[in-house]
Amino acid sequence: MAKYTEDAAKLLDLVGGKENISAVTHCMTRMRFVLVDEGKADVAAIEELPAAKGTFTQAGQFQVIIGNDVADFYQEFTKVSGIEGVSKEAAKAAAGANQNPLQRAMGVLGEIFAPLIPALICGGLILGFRNIIGEVNFFNDAGAFDLEHGTKSIADMWVFWNGMYSFLWVIGEAVFHMLPVGICWSVTRKMGTTPILGIILGLTLVSPQLLNGFSVAGASAEDIAAHTYDFGFYSFVGTGYQGQVIASLMAAFVLVGLEKFFTKVTPDVVRMIVVPFMSLVPAVFIAHLVVGPIGWAIGDAIANAVSWGLASDVRVLFAALFGLLYAPLVMTGLHHMTNAIDSQMVSIYEYTTLWPMIALSNIAQGSAVLAMIVLQKRNERAQQVNIPACISCYLGVTEPALFGVNLKYKFPLVCGMIGSACAAMVCTGFGVKALSIGVGGLPGILSIMFNYWGIFALCMLIAIVVPFVLTLIVGKRQLSGADRGIAKIEAAAESATDAEPASASAPAASAEPCEQALLAPLAGRVMPITEMPDPMFASKVMGDGVCIEPSGDTVVAPADCTVTVTMPASNHAVGLTLDNGVELLIHVGIDTVDMGGDGFACFVNQGDKVKAGTKLLTFDTEKIAAAGHPATTAFIVASTADATDFEFASGMDAAEGQTPVITYRG
């Protein structure tokens, strides 16, 4: 019997049988199923399979983590199931069909906003810093520190900080006022049309030739006349859409629709000339004359409704409901809509009262995991997931905590939701305001208006203490001895007691292993694996290691080794084995398997023995970005074999094939 035949047969039964599988494929580390009914999958039993390292559901796909041997497992699975595998594209299409329209819409919205979030976070931190140095009066007229009766800010007191306050707005304006440019670019990139046309459309929405959208309310008759476009039979005021989210989305989808239509009906010989012109020019007119005003009205209505809910007499109940339900929304993908609402609120009011509750929800879920760390302190396998999940959750990345811990045991999720609701009620009750979207965890306080720091710190304390205490109390009753690691330790102790004493003549250990180094497989910024924007890698289910934000385009061998796994269909990853049996995985980007090899090239074959520095892969970061994927690369120790005491470097820039990033004794 082949190595994985038994586990493959069990997995077939545990996912609901052959009739419950719409499609199945695999990537470098995971089996990817599209199931007819995900409720039929026995997740707990699947995770107990020796070959499985965990499960995860994303974008309609039920994923089972196998590791470097996933290709072998896949072959065994297709044999025992009688199911033919499908291409990655077919599986992705089937997964989309498996979602309801709202899930698909939220998925698209999430993929549109995901590339914009780093800029929004950066902009939020900048606004927070400007608020501290320029808007808070720390000093009185005499120049003495007097926070209670102060009349002068840091920027008022020192020329340097005044210049810094003014210059930082160059970045702030680019992020928030020019947001339509990023939105239009991201929509066209996501929908597979021409991104540069999206950028130009976005620029026409914020052109300085138009009346600035933030100045419309106070515009004089002369300003309005100067920005009026008269076509004889019709005239309109050319108004900019600075900071407008819904209007920009609608305009971009008009452009996408026009480009796809004209691409379809235009002969290839004149397509390069006809399609851009016939797509962009009408899109600009439609944006300013039709969908722009409609989108502006819709965006304002949504933002005003949320603002009313958070400022009305029932705001505490509204906050309790939002705080309670936000974590489940994250698991469904519906939370992506809040990015648009937050951005719209910042555009209208120059602050948002919604985002602080999101940060508190993330903290609350992390605190539930913190309690699980305490409860499972003797369960070594659980701690490998718990600890990195807690850290990433406190830093704003909740998926490892939600899917890897809290949802698995259920009660930590509920305890986190209760703590989030309590913190949200206090936060909203005191009217806490954020200058923008920020880091959705403990560092989130930096985006809060300074005069609310004290109350927000109290809210964070509530979000830490309440879930932690509740999870501890419930967990002591709900968790079995095996879950807490107690039964395993007792069994090990009993086994040790019954074991024969070691012979005095046992041979001495071999010579002490020497220190070895694995070099950076590519150039870029080295970070802890917990910062990998993928929950399975970040939670260390696949193993420990580092992630690298690439500055180059070439992957090389980190040491003398054997190539054990390649991905001929996608060329986005490679598995290696050192002479001492240590297994390594280098995985370029997140979900880059969906690109089908476009932009990737592999220069080695399975079974090749290579030297340190040998070129393994190349990749095109621009194509990865255009496909909507992060290029962050995971460098994982998938199996420790005979090596021990691994140390992982981080927080430095590495040169490919030169900088040691992992050291061990072996």
C-alpha positions in Angstrom: 0.0 0.0 0.0 1.3 3.4 -0.9 2.3 5.9 1.9 -0.9 7.9 1.9 -3.5 5.5 0.6 -5.1 4.9 4.0 -5.3 8.7 4.9 -6.5 9.5 1.4 -9.4 7.0 1.8 -10.3 8.4 5.2 -10.2 12.0 3.9 -12.6 11.0 1.1 -15.1 9.8 3.7 -14.5 12.8 6.0 -15.2 15.4 3.4 -18.6 13.8 2.7 -17.7 11.3 0.0 -17.2 11.5 -3.7 -20.7 13.0 -4.3 -19.9 16.0 -2.0 -16.8 17.1 -4.1 -17.4 19.5 -6.9 -13.7 19.9 -7.7 -10.3 19.1 -6.2 -6.8 20.4 -6.9 -3.7 21.1 -5.0 -1.0 23.7 -4.6 2.4 23.5 -3.0 1.2 22.6 0.5 -2.6 22.1 0.4 -5.4 20.0 -1.0 -8.0 22.4 -2.3 -11.6 21.1 -2.3 -14.8 22.8 -3.6 -17.5 21.0 -1.7 -21.2 20.8 -2.5 -22.0 21.1 1.2 -19.1 22.2 3.5 -21.3 21.2 6.5 -20.7 17.6 5.7 -16.9 17.9 6.2 -15.9 16.5 9.6 -13.2 19.1 10.4 -12.2 17.7 13.8 -11.7 14.2 12.4 -9.8 15.5 9.3 -7.3 17.4 11.6 -6.6 14.2 13.5 -5.4 12.5 10.3 -1.6 11.9 10.5 -1.1 13.4 7.1 -3.1 16.6 7.8 -1.7 19.6 9.6 -4.9 21.6 9.7 -7.8 22.9 7.6 -8.9 26.3 6.3 -11.7 27.7 4.3 -11.1 30.6 1.9 -13.0 32.0 -1.1 -15.3 29.0 -1.3 -12.4 26.4 -1.1 -12.0 24.0 1.7 -8.3 23.5 2.1 -6.5 20.7 3.9 -2.9 21.4 4.8 -0.6 18.5 3.9 2.8 19.9 3.4 5.6 19.2 1.0 4.2 15.8 0.1 0.9 17.1 -1.1 1.6 16.1 -4.7 2.0 12.4 -3.6 -1.1 12.7 -1.4 -3.1 14.2 -4.3 -2.1 11.3 -6.5 -3.3 8.8 -3.9 -6.5 10.7 -3.3 -7.4 10.7 -7.0 -6.8 7.0 -7.2 -8.9 6.0 -4.2 -11.7 8.5 -5.0 -11.9 8.0 -8.7 -12.1 11.7 -9.1 -10.1 13.5 -11.8 -8.4 16.6 -10.6 -9.1 19.9 -12.3 -7.0 23.0 -13.1 -6.5 25.7 -10.5 -8.6 28.0 -12.7 -11.5 25.5 -12.9 -11.3 25.0 -9.1 -11.4 28.7 -8.5 -14.4 29.1 -10.9 -16.2 26.3 -9.1 -15.5 27.9 -5.8 -17.0 31.1 -7.0 -20.1 29.3 -8.2 -20.3 27.7 -4.7 -20.7 31.1 -3.1 -23.9 33.2 -2.9 -24.0 36.5 -4.7 -23.3 38.5 -1.5 -20.2 36.4 -0.7 -18.9 36.8 -4.3 -19.5 40.6 -4.1 -17.8 40.9 -0.8 -14.9 38.8 -2.1 -14.5 41.1 -5.0 -14.7 44.1 -2.7 -12.1 42.6 -0.4 -9.7 42.0 -3.3 -10.1 45.5 -4.5 -9.4 47.1 -1.1 -6.6 44.6 0.0 -3.9 46.3 -2.1 -5.0 49.7 -0.8 -4.9 48.9 2.9 -1.1 49.4 3.4 -1.5 52.9 2.1 -4.5 53.6 4.2 -2.8 52.3 7.3 0.3 54.4 6.5 -1.9 57.5 5.9 -3.8 56.9 9.2 -0.6 56.7 11.2 0.7 59.9 9.5 -2.6 61.7 10.4 -2.3 60.5 13.9 1.3 61.8 14.2 0.3 65.2 12.6 -2.6 65.3 15.1 -0.1 65.0 18.0 2.4 67.5 16.8 0.0 70.1 15.3 -3.4 69.8 16.8 -2.8 69.2 20.5 -2.0 72.3 22.6 0.6 71.0 25.0 2.0 74.4 26.0 0.7 77.7 27.3 1.6 81.2 26.0 4.7 81.3 28.2 6.0 78.1 26.6 5.5 75.9 29.7 3.9 72.4 29.4 0.2 72.9 30.3 -2.0 70.3 28.8 -5.1 71.6 30.6 -4.8 75.3 29.5 -2.4 75.0 26.6 -2.7 77.3 23.6 0.3 76.1 21.5 1.2 72.9 19.9 4.6 71.3 19.2 4.4 72.7 15.7 3.8 76.2 17.1 6.8 75.9 19.4 9.5 74.7 17.0 10.1 75.5 13.3 11.3 72.0 12.5 8.1 70.4 13.7 6.0 73.0 12.0 7.8 72.1 8.7 7.3 68.4 9.4 3.5 69.0 10.2 3.1 70.8 6.8 5.2 68.4 4.7 3.6 65.2 6.0 0.3 66.4 4.6 1.8 65.8 1.1 1.5 62.1 1.9 -1.8 62.4 3.8 -3.4 64.2 0.8 -2.0 61.7 -1.6 -3.5 58.8 0.4 -7.0 60.2 1.3 -7.8 63.0 -1.2 -6.4 61.0 -4.2 -8.0 57.8 -3.0 -10.1 57.5 -6.2 -6.9 56.9 -8.2 -6.0 53.9 -6.2 -9.6 52.6 -6.2 -9.9 52.8 -10.0 -6.5 51.2 -10.5 -7.4 48.3 -8.1 -10.8 47.7 -9.8 -9.3 47.4 -13.3 -6.4 45.2 -12.0 -8.9 42.9 -10.2 -11.3 42.7 -13.2 -8.5 41.9 -15.7 -8.7 45.1 -17.7 -6.0 47.8 -18.3 -4.8 49.3 -15.0 -3.3 52.5 -16.6 -6.7 53.4 -17.9 -8.1 53.0 -14.4 -5.3 55.3 -13.1 -6.2 57.9 -15.7 -9.9 57.7 -14.9 -9.1 58.1 -11.2 -7.0 61.2 -12.0 -9.9 62.8 -13.9 -12.0 62.4 -10.7 -9.5 64.4 -8.6 -8.1 66.8 -11.3 -7.1 70.3 -10.0 -9.1 71.6 -13.0 -12.2 70.7 -11.1 -13.8 72.3 -8.1 -12.3 70.5 -5.1 -14.9 68.2 -3.6 -14.1 69.3 -0.1 -14.7 72.9 -1.1 -18.1 72.6 -2.7 -20.1 73.6 0.3 -18.3 76.9 0.7 -17.7 77.7 -2.9 -18.6 81.2 -4.1 -20.6 82.0 -7.2 -17.4 83.0 -9.0 -15.8 79.6 -8.1 -18.8 77.7 -9.4 -18.9 79.8 -12.6 -15.2 79.2 -13.2 -15.7 75.4 -12.9 -18.8 75.2 -15.1 -18.6 73.3 -18.3 -21.2 74.6 -20.9 -21.9 72.4 -23.9 -24.7 74.7 -25.2 -27.5 72.3 -24.7 -26.3 71.2 -21.3 -24.0 72.5 -18.6 -22.7 71.1 -15.3 -20.3 72.1 -12.5 -17.1 70.1 -12.8 -16.7 68.8 -9.2 -13.8 66.7 -8.0 -14.5 63.4 -6.1 -11.6 63.7 -3.6 -11.9 60.9 -1.0 -15.1 59.5 -2.5 -15.2 55.7 -2.4 -18.6 54.6 -3.8 -18.5 57.1 -6.7 -15.0 55.9 -7.6 -16.0 52.2 -7.5 -19.0 52.8 -9.8 -17.0 54.9 -12.3 -14.3 52.2 -12.4 -16.8 49.4 -13.1 -18.3 51.5 -15.9 -14.8 51.6 -17.4 -14.3 47.9 -17.0 -17.6 47.2 -18.7 -16.9 49.4 -21.6 -13.4 48.0 -22.1 -14.6 44.4 -22.0 -17.4 45.2 -24.5 -15.2 47.0 -27.0 -12.4 44.3 -26.6 -15.0 41.7 -27.6 -16.4 43.5 -30.6 -13.3 45.2 -32.0 -11.1 43.4 -34.6 -7.6 42.6 -33.4 -5.9 44.8 -36.0 -7.3 48.0 -34.6 -8.0 47.0 -31.0 -5.0 48.9 -29.5 -6.4 52.2 -31.0 -10.1 51.7 -30.7 -10.5 50.0 -27.3 -8.7 52.5 -25.0 -10.3 55.5 -26.7 -13.8 54.1 -26.8 -13.5 52.9 -23.2 -11.9 55.8 -21.4 -13.6 58.8 -23.0 -17.2 57.7 -22.5 -16.3 56.4 -19.0 -15.0 59.9 -18.0 -18.2 61.5 -19.2 -20.5 58.9 -17.6 -18.5 59.2 -14.3 -19.0 62.9 -14.0 -22.5 63.2 -15.5 -24.2 60.1 -14.1 -22.6 57.6 -11.8 -20.4 60.2 -9.9 -23.3 62.2 -8.5 -25.2 58.9 -7.8 -22.3 57.3 -6.1 -21.6 60.5 -4.0 -25.2 60.4 -2.8 -25.1 56.7 -2.0 -21.7 57.1 -0.2 -23.0 60.0 1.9 -26.2 58.1 2.8 -24.3 55.1 4.0 -21.8 57.1 6.0 -24.5 59.3 7.5 -26.6 56.2 8.4 -23.6 54.6 10.2 -22.7 58.0 11.8 -26.2 58.4 13.0 -26.2 54.9 14.5 -23.0 55.7 16.3 -24.2 59.1 17.6 -27.8 58.4 18.3 -29.5 57.6 21.6 -29.2 53.9 20.7 -25.5 54.1 19.9 -24.5 51.8 22.7 -26.8 49.1 21.5 -25.6 49.6 17.9 -22.0 49.3 19.2 -22.8 46.2 21.2 -24.2 44.5 18.1 -21.3 45.6 15.9 -18.7 44.5 18.4 -20.4 41.2 18.9 -20.8 40.4 15.2 -17.6 41.8 13.7 -15.5 38.6 14.2 -18.1 36.4 12.5 -18.2 38.9 9.7 -14.4 38.5 9.2 -14.9 34.8 8.7 -17.5 35.3 6.0 -15.6 38.1 4.2 -18.4 40.6 4.7 -16.2 42.8 6.9 -14.5 44.2 3.7 -17.5 46.6 3.3 -16.3 48.4 6.5 -13.2 49.6 4.7 -15.4 51.5 2.2 -17.6 52.9 5.0 -14.5 54.0 7.1 -13.0 55.7 4.1 -16.2 57.5 3.2 -16.6 58.7 6.8 -13.1 60.0 6.9 -13.8 61.8 3.6 -17.0 63.5 5.0 -16.2 64.1 8.7 -12.4 63.8 8.7 -12.7 61.0 11.3 -14.3 57.6 11.8 -16.1 56.2 14.8 -16.4 52.7 13.3 -12.8 51.7 13.0 -11.9 51.9 16.7 -14.4 49.1 17.3 -12.8 47.0 14.7 -9.4 47.4 16.4 -11.0 46.4 19.7 -12.6 43.3 18.2 -9.2 42.1 16.9 -7.7 42.7 20.4 -10.5 40.7 22.0 -10.0 37.7 19.8 -6.3 37.8 20.4 -7.0 37.9 24.2 -9.1 34.8 23.9 -6.2 33.1 22.3 -3.9 34.4 25.0 -6.1 32.5 27.5 -5.8 29.4 25.3 -2.1 29.7 25.6 -2.4 29.5 29.4 -4.9 26.7 29.3 -2.9 24.6 26.8 0.6 25.4 28.2 1.3 21.7 28.3 0.1 21.0 24.8 3.2 21.6 22.6 1.4 21.1 19.3 -1.4 23.5 20.2 1.2 26.1 21.3 2.8 26.1 17.9 -0.5 27.6 16.6 -1.6 29.5 19.7 1.4 31.7 20.2 1.9 33.1 16.7 -1.8 33.4 16.3 -2.0 35.6 19.4 0.9 37.8 18.3 -0.5 38.3 14.8 -4.0 39.1 16.2 -2.6 41.7 18.6 -0.9 43.2 15.5 -4.1 43.3 13.5 -4.1 40.0 11.5 -7.0 38.0 12.9 -7.4 35.0 10.5 -4.8 32.7 12.2 -6.5 33.3 15.6 -10.1 33.0 14.2 -9.6 29.9 12.0 -6.7 28.2 13.8 -7.8 28.5 17.4 -11.1 30.2 18.3 -13.4 28.7 15.7 -11.9 25.3 16.2 -12.8 25.3 19.9 -15.8 27.7 19.5 -16.0 29.0 23.1 -12.9 31.3 22.7 -14.7 32.8 19.7 -17.8 33.5 21.7 -15.8 34.9 24.7 -13.9 37.2 22.3 -17.2 38.4 20.8 -18.5 39.2 24.3 -15.4 41.1 25.2 -15.5 43.0 21.9 -19.1 44.0 22.5 -18.3 45.3 26.0 -15.3 47.3 24.8 -17.3 48.7 21.8 -20.1 49.9 24.1 -17.7 51.9 26.2 -15.8 53.1 23.1 -18.9 54.4 21.3 -20.5 55.6 24.5 -17.6 58.1 24.9 -17.5 58.9 21.2 -14.0 57.8 20.5 -12.8 58.9 17.0 -10.1 57.7 14.8 -8.4 59.9 12.2 -8.4 57.0 9.7 -8.0 53.2 9.3 -4.9 52.1 11.3 -3.2 48.9 12.5 -6.1 46.8 13.7 -4.7 45.7 17.0 -2.8 47.1 20.0 -0.8 49.7 17.8 -4.2 51.0 16.7 -4.2 53.6 19.4 -1.8 55.6 17.2 -4.6 56.4 14.8 -7.0 57.5 17.6 -7.4 61.3 18.1 -5.1 62.2 21.0 -7.8 63.5 23.3 -9.4 60.0 23.2 -6.2 58.1 24.0 -7.1 57.6 27.7 -10.6 56.2 27.1 -9.4 54.1 24.2 -6.7 52.6 26.4 -9.4 51.7 28.9 -11.4 50.1 26.1 -8.3 48.1 25.1 -7.9 46.9 28.7 -11.6 45.7 28.6 -11.0 43.9 25.3 -8.0 42.2 26.9 -9.3 41.3 30.3 -12.9 40.3 29.6 -12.2 37.6 26.9 -9.2 36.4 28.7 -11.1 35.8 32.0 -14.1 34.3 30.3 -12.1 32.0 28.1 -10.1 30.8 31.2 -13.3 30.1 33.1 -15.1 28.3 30.3 -12.0 26.5 29.0 -11.3 24.8 32.3 -14.7 23.1 32.0 -14.8 22.6 28.2 -11.3 21.5 27.3 -10.4 17.8 27.8 -7.2 16.7 29.3 -5.9 15.7 25.9 -6.6 19.2 24.5 -4.8 20.8 27.5 -1.9 18.4 27.1 -2.3 16.9 30.5 -3.3 13.4 29.4 -0.3 13.2 27.0 2.1 14.2 29.7 0.7 11.6 32.1 0.9 8.9 29.4 4.5 9.9 28.6 5.4 9.8 32.3 3.8 6.3 32.7 5.6 5.1 29.7 8.9 6.4 31.1 8.2 4.6 34.4 7.6 1.3 32.7 10.6 1.6 30.4 13.7 -0.5 30.9 16.7 1.3 32.4 19.3 2.4 29.9 22.3 0.1 29.7 25.4 1.5 31.3 27.3 0.3 28.3 25.2 2.3 25.8 27.4 3.9 23.2 28.2 7.6 23.7 26.5 10.2 21.5 28.2 11.1 18.3 30.3 14.2 18.0 28.5 17.4 18.9 26.8 18.8 15.9 28.3 22.0 14.4 26.5 25.2 13.6 25.1 25.5 10.1 23.6 28.5 8.2 20.9 28.7 5.5 21.4 31.7 3.3 18.7 34.0 2.1 17.1 32.4 -1.0 16.2 35.9 -2.4 17.0 39.5 -1.8 14.7 41.6 0.3 13.6 42.5 3.8 13.6 39.6 6.2 10.6 39.4 8.7 9.3 36.8 11.2 7.0 34.2 9.6 4.2 35.5 11.8 4.1 38.6 9.5 3.4 36.5 6.5 0.0 37.6 5.0 -1.3 34.1 5.0 -2.9 32.5 8.1 -1.5 29.0 7.5 2.1 30.2 7.1 1.8 32.8 9.9 0.4 30.3 12.4 3.4 28.0 11.7 1.2 25.1 10.7 3.7 24.4 7.9 6.7 24.9 10.1 8.8 27.8 11.4 10.9 30.1 9.4 11.0 33.7 8.0 9.2 35.6 5.3 11.0 38.0 2.9 9.5 41.0 1.1 11.4 40.7 -2.1 13.5 43.4 -3.7 14.8 41.1 -6.4 13.3 38.6 -8.8 15.4 35.5 -8.3 15.3 32.5 -5.9 18.5 30.6 -5.2 19.4 27.6 -3.2 20.1 28.5 0.5 22.6 25.6 0.9 23.8 22.5 -0.8 20.7 20.4 -1.1 18.4 18.2 -3.3 15.4 19.5 -5.1 12.5 17.3 -3.9 9.4 19.2 -5.0 8.7 21.4 -8.0 5.4 22.8 -9.3 5.6 22.5 -13.1 2.2 24.0 -13.7 2.8 27.2 -11.7 6.6 27.3 -10.8 5.8 29.4 -7.8 7.4 27.3 -5.1 10.1 24.7 -4.6 10.8 22.0 -1.9 14.4 21.2 -0.9 16.0 18.6 1.4 19.4 19.1 3.0 21.8 16.2 3.4 20.8 15.8 7.0 17.1 15.3 6.1 16.0 18.9 7.0 13.1 19.8 4.6 12.8 23.3 3.3 10.0 25.1 1.5 10.3 28.3 -0.5 6.9 29.7 -1.5 6.8 32.9 -3.6 3.8 35.1 -2.9 0.3 34.3 -1.6 -2.2 32.4 -3.8 0.2 32.8 -6.7 -0.7 29.2 -7.7 -3.7 30.8 -9.3 -1.5 32.6 -11.8 -0.8 29.3 -13.6 2.9 30.1 -14.0 2.5 33.5 -15.7 5.5 35.5 -14.6 7.3 32.5 -13.1 10.1 30.3 -14.4 11.8 27.2 -12.8 15.4 26.2 -13.6 15.7 22.9 -11.8 14.0 19.6 -11.8 12.9 17.2 -9.1 15.9 15.1 -8.0 18.5 17.6 -9.0 21.4 18.1 -6.5 22.3 21.8 -6.4 24.9 23.9 -4.7 24.3 27.0 -2.5 23.5 29.9 -4.7 22.2 27.9 -7.7 19.3 29.7 -9.4 16.0 27.9 -8.7 13.2 30.2 -9.7 12.6 33.7 -11.2 9.4 35.7 -10.8 7.9 38.9 -12.0 6.8 41.1 -9.1 4.8 43.4 -11.4 2.7 40.5 -12.7 2.2 39.3 -9.2 1.0 42.7 -8.1 -1.2 43.0 -11.2 -2.8 39.7 -10.3 -3.7 41.1 -6.9 -1.3 38.9 -4.8 1.3 39.9 -2.3 4.8 38.9 -3.4 5.9 38.1 0.2 7.9 34.9 0.1 7.9 32.2 2.8 11.1 30.4 3.7 10.1 27.5 5.9 11.8 24.7 7.8 9.2 22.1 7.1 10.9 19.3 8.9 13.6 19.5 11.6 14.9 15.9 11.0 18.2 15.6 13.0 18.7 19.3 13.3 17.9 21.2 16.5 18.1 24.7 17.9 16.9 26.7 14.9 17.3 30.5 15.1 15.6 32.8 12.6 16.9 36.3 11.7 14.5 39.2 11.1 14.4 42.9 10.7 17.2 43.2 8.2 17.8 43.5 4.5 19.3 40.3 2.9 21.2 39.7 -0.2 20.3 36.5 -2.2 22.7 33.6 -1.5 24.9 35.7 0.8 23.1 36.7 4.0 22.5 34.0 6.7 18.8 34.1 7.8 18.4 30.7 9.5 21.1 29.0 11.7 20.9 25.6 13.4 23.0 22.9 14.9 23.0 19.7 12.9 
